Amino acid sequence: MHNATAFRHKVAVVGVGMTHQGDHGDVPDQVLALHALQEAMAVAGIEDKHRINAILGARQYHGSGIDGV
């Protein structure tokens, strides 16, 4: 089955991006998230942001572990 319905209700991770660990000074979280998203899109070969159905993000908050974004 090679049509769009074959992938309905399926999940695929096609790109992963992240920022460098450590202090980013005054760089807002949204800017860091954008950089990670741009990296993930490049890794996945996605040029049109409208092809993305969902994004999952997380951040580490002051070394206390992973907090959902």
C-alpha positions as CSV (number, residue, x, y, z in Angstrom):
1,M,0.0,0.0,0.0
2,H,1.8,3.2,-1.2
3,N,-0.7,6.0,-0.6
4,A,-1.3,8.6,2.0
5,T,-3.9,6.5,3.9
6,A,-1.2,3.9,4.6
7,F,0.4,6.3,7.0
8,R,-2.8,7.6,8.7
9,H,-2.5,7.5,12.5
10,K,1.2,6.7,12.3
11,V,4.1,8.6,13.8
12,A,7.5,9.1,12.3
13,V,10.5,11.1,13.7
14,V,12.3,12.3,10.7
15,G,14.5,15.0,12.1
16,V,16.1,15.9,15.5
17,G,17.8,19.1,16.4
18,M,19.2,20.6,19.6
19,T,21.2,23.5,20.9
20,H,24.5,23.3,22.7
21,Q,24.4,22.5,26.4
22,G,25.3,25.3,28.8
23,D,24.6,28.9,29.5
24,H,23.2,30.8,26.6
25,G,23.2,34.2,28.3
26,D,20.3,36.4,27.3
27,V,19.2,34.3,24.3
28,P,15.4,33.7,24.7
29,D,14.1,30.1,24.9
30,Q,12.1,30.8,21.7
31,V,15.2,31.6,19.8
32,L,17.0,28.4,21.0
33,A,13.9,26.4,20.1
34,L,13.9,28.0,16.6
35,H,17.5,27.0,16.1
36,A,16.8,23.4,17.1
37,L,13.8,23.3,14.8
38,Q,15.8,24.6,11.9
39,E,18.5,22.0,12.5
40,A,15.8,19.2,12.7
41,M,14.3,20.4,9.4
42,A,17.7,20.4,7.7
43,V,18.5,16.9,9.0
44,A,15.1,15.7,7.7
45,G,15.5,17.5,4.4
46,I,12.3,19.4,5.0
47,E,12.3,22.9,3.3
48,D,8.6,23.7,3.7
49,K,7.5,24.2,7.3
50,H,3.9,23.4,6.2
51,R,4.8,19.7,5.8
52,I,5.3,19.4,9.6
53,N,2.3,18.1,11.5
54,A,3.7,18.2,15.0
55,I,6.7,19.2,17.1
56,L,7.9,17.8,20.4
57,G,10.3,19.9,22.4
58,A,11.9,19.7,25.8
59,R,14.5,21.7,27.7
60,Q,16.7,21.3,30.7
61,Y,15.9,23.8,33.4
62,H,18.9,24.8,35.5
63,G,20.3,21.3,35.7
64,S,17.2,19.9,37.4
65,G,16.3,17.5,34.6
66,I,14.2,17.6,31.5
67,D,11.1,19.9,31.5
68,G,8.5,19.7,28.8
69,V,8.2,22.8,26.7
